[in-house]
Amino acid sequence: MSKKDFVSLIFSVVGGILFALGMCMALLPEWGAMTQGIVIGVIGLAVLLVMVMVRRKMDGKPAIVFNGKAIAITLFCIVATVVFGVGMCMTMVWNMMVPGIAVGIVGIVLLLCLIPICKGLK
């Protein structure tokens, strides 16, 4: 394992765990920790953002590239994630099982479309 892969692994695990724990704290009313959960979630997102910048720096690339393609891919990713999340909410929160599964599958397909959009087909 190369050094950049190991550093990315550590940052990803720590950031992902902090973000997931923060979202659980914020979204589960039984825990009663909404404010603390938001803080922990934001810290997790910050760690993940630092991971992206560090990884790109170790690859010899600029930290963050702002161009039309990057912005379009980011917006598509946000839309796909929201569609997937709405499907999950429909099944788990709103008791709409069949429509929720259908919306969730559409979200999964949209997220899978990110692979050819980002990497291209060869």
PyMOL commands that set and color helices and strands:
alter all, ss='L'
color gray80, all
select helices_A, chain A and resi 3-27+34-58+68-92+97-112+114-119
alter helices_A, ss='H'
color red, helices_A
deselect
rebuild
show_as cartoon
